[in-house]
């Protein structure tokens, strides 16, 4: 229900205020766009028409304004078709880009703005890709002797090494120079 979602959001936001690190919010379900606002629809909420959308759903701005972590990741996996009864007017297909973004944040959408996503496809693929990166980091850590934490930090962005740095890091076994090739 909307009340349960608000209670969980409140608890989540209080936790973000106390702790440092990454704030991760994931929503999978129905969402609609109305008058430039994105609303997440609780599973069991009865919304007979668009008049009730703001009072029976959660405005995404309520979530983003409470994201106070050092880094914030928001995943909106919403199929975005209009789940309201047929004939409901005033609703726009898909979600709008979130305008009230928290500082140091990334917002990941399951579909382009004003588009509808396939139900149940995005989150499993995203999870698979995240696990692949974790597996690659584990392989790198095991083969280089570096800690997982260091590998994760170093692979987060482009990390360019000289041949000597790559040798010291454990990425290569030997540096071959032109002098050795002659």
Secondary structure, 3 states (H helix, E strand, C coil): CHHHHHHHHHHHHHHHHHCCCEEEEEEEECEEEECCEEEEECCCCCCCCHHHHHHHEEEHHHHHCCCCCCEEEEEEEECCCCCCCCCCCCCECCCCCCCCCCCCEEEEECCCCCCCCCCCCHHHHHHHHHHHHHHHHHHHHHHHCCCHHHHHHHHCCCCCCCHHHHHHHCCCCCCCCHHHHC
